[in-house]
Amino acid sequence: MLNIALPKGRLGERVYEMFAKAGFECPSILENNRKLIFENVEKGVRYFWVKPSDVCIYVERGAADIGVAGKDIILEYEPDVYELLDLNVGICRMAVAGPVDFVDNGLKTLRVATKFTNIASHYYASIGRDIDIIKLNGSIEIAPILGLSDVIVDIVETGKTLRENNLDVKTTILPISARLISNTTSFQFKGEEIEKAVREIKGQIQ
């Protein structure tokens, strides 16, 4: 069995379609139920839905052979996995955003609210900027509005939420998209099946 971890939600559903077209279909995954694990013995494939931020953990620790995770999650957690393919879906960007009228004059330590503490630290270290990181888990946009932080580091897709809260993007740190990743040991022992999936899915990517 090839064990595949898919992120719950629209992205996971879109990625499953890619796997199905690649010959790894599993009809039971489309049934309207609360199940989390689905398998097609005939095709030798087992899928399971997990929280997007947990995909890397399942793959790194071998509970899944391959999985799909955003580049943001890979960079934030730095798991010991192989990154096999950019799927060119789930496209957005990691950015620094703040109040429309905010300008960083560099005179004091910059207060940065984010759930991506690793990415933010690496970015600001690369430009030699002193920061005070404030780790938050949700509603990051509210931090600068309430004066908790000067700026935020977060994923930006359309920018609508920022605009509605009188914030804008100050700097784009890096582009983000979904990546196909593999457990390092699985890649040795199930390499043929994994390579087939990579090859077939690659042919679908625009």
C-alpha positions, 0 to 999 in steps of 0.5 A: 500500500502507498500511504498518502496524507492529504490536507483537509479542505479544498486544496486536498480535494483538488490534489486528490483529483490529480492523484485520481487522474494519475491512476491512483483513484479511490472512489470511497474518498468521494462519499459523503461521510466522516471517515478519515481513512480510505483505501483502494486495495486493487490500486494499492493506495490508502489516503487519509485526511489530516490537518494541513500543518500536520502533513509533514509530521505524518510523512517525516515519521513514516505514517504516510509515504507521501503527502502534500504540504504548503511550502510555508509549512515545509519552511516553518517546520523544516522536516526531514523529507524529500520535496519531489514536486511543485504542484502549482496549486494553492498559490499565494505568498508569504509577506510582511504587512502592516498599517497603510501608513506604517513605515519602518524607520529602523530606529527601534526593535520591530515588533512582528506578530506571526504564527510563522516564527521560523520564516520570520526570523530567517527573513529578518536575520537575512536583512540584519533587522532586530525584531521582537517576535510575538507568536500568535495562532489566529487572527494575526491581522488584529495585532497591529490594529490593537498596537500589539505589533508593528507588522505581521508576517502571514500568508496573503492570497488576495489581500482582501482581509488586509484591505478591509482592516486598513493594512497593506503588504510591505514586502513579499518574502517568498511565493508559496504553493503546494508541494509533493513530499516523500518520507526518505525511507519510503522513497527507497523502498516504494520508489517505483510507485512514488516515481510513477505518481510524480511522473503522472502528476507532473504531466498534469501541471500547467 
